[in-house]
Amino acid sequence: MGWVSPTSFTDPDSVWNNEEQAYNGSTSSGADSPNGSARTWGSYIELNIASISCDTIRFNALYNAADINSISVDVYYSSAWNNIFEGIYVHNTWEEKAIGSTENVTAARVMFYAKKTATAYLYELEFNEVAAEPQQYQQGISGGITFMNNMNNKSIFRIKIGTTAIARKEESGR
């Protein structure tokens, strides 16, 4: 288990360029998107993967306090986008962001905030694949019905689940 790259992308607004470079294993190139308006969030790029058990994602991106200075990161699980981080980050450095639990994740998406017209660069994004958590199974019910015939000519029925007797009935013989 460990860091896994996305396998495809979705560019909902068709504004990103070189999308595959956001998961090509190199932080020397990246996907880029011009943000045409100052003081606005840009468009999302979605990075897809077959469903994996994941607890953390990491990204590496351009940061410039004067231009591109915030990122928003969402992860897709439980049939919805879930925001796991929004804020500043370190330029061209791997930043790890925990999901908060282990989830079956199929995608992550990011968008950048631009203080002025600028181009955002996402160099890489990866998912941390972890071993699936073991399933918890309830212990099966054991026990049954016991019939006893004692010397006083009485029949006794006992219903037992596990080690606890839950009913007892005595009947006199005929």
Secondary structure in CASP SS format (residue, H / E / C, confidence):
PFRMAT SS
TARGET T0000
AUTHOR 0000-0000-0000
METHOD secondary structure of the structure
MODEL  1
M C 1.00
G E 1.00
W E 1.00
V E 1.00
S C 1.00
P C 1.00
T C 1.00
S E 1.00
F E 1.00
T E 1.00
D C 1.00
P C 1.00
D C 1.00
S C 1.00
V C 1.00
W C 1.00
N E 1.00
N C 1.00
E H 1.00
E H 1.00
Q H 1.00
A H 1.00
Y H 1.00
N C 1.00
G C 1.00
S C 1.00
T C 1.00
S C 1.00
S C 1.00
G C 1.00
A E 1.00
D E 1.00
S E 1.00
P E 1.00
N E 1.00
G C 1.00
S C 1.00
A C 1.00
R C 1.00
T E 1.00
W E 1.00
G C 1.00
S C 1.00
Y C 1.00
I E 1.00
E E 1.00
L E 1.00
N E 1.00
I E 1.00
A E 1.00
S E 1.00
I E 1.00
S E 1.00
C E 1.00
D E 1.00
T E 1.00
I E 1.00
R E 1.00
F E 1.00
N E 1.00
A E 1.00
L C 1.00
Y C 1.00
N C 1.00
A C 1.00
A C 1.00
D C 1.00
I E 1.00
N E 1.00
S E 1.00
I E 1.00
S E 1.00
V E 1.00
D E 1.00
V E 1.00
Y E 1.00
Y E 1.00
S C 1.00
S C 1.00
A E 1.00
W E 1.00
N E 1.00
N E 1.00
I E 1.00
F E 1.00
E E 1.00
G E 1.00
I C 1.00
Y C 1.00
V C 1.00
H C 1.00
N C 1.00
T C 1.00
W C 1.00
E E 1.00
E E 1.00
K E 1.00
A E 1.00
I E 1.00
G E 1.00
S E 1.00
T E 1.00
E E 1.00
N E 1.00
V E 1.00
T E 1.00
A E 1.00
A E 1.00
R E 1.00
V E 1.00
M E 1.00
F E 1.00
Y E 1.00
A E 1.00
K C 1.00
K C 1.00
T C 1.00
A E 1.00
T E 1.00
A E 1.00
Y E 1.00
L E 1.00
Y E 1.00
E E 1.00
L E 1.00
E E 1.00
F E 1.00
N E 1.00
E E 1.00
V C 1.00
A C 1.00
A C 1.00
E C 1.00
P C 1.00
Q C 1.00
Q C 1.00
Y C 1.00
Q C 1.00
Q C 1.00
G C 1.00
I C 1.00
S C 1.00
G E 1.00
G E 1.00
I E 1.00
T E 1.00
F E 1.00
M E 1.00
N E 1.00
N C 1.00
M C 1.00
N C 1.00
N C 1.00
K E 1.00
S E 1.00
I E 1.00
F E 1.00
R E 1.00
I E 1.00
K E 1.00
I E 1.00
G C 1.00
T C 1.00
T E 1.00
A E 1.00
I E 1.00
A E 1.00
R E 1.00
K E 1.00
E E 1.00
E E 1.00
S E 1.00
G C 1.00
R C 1.00
END
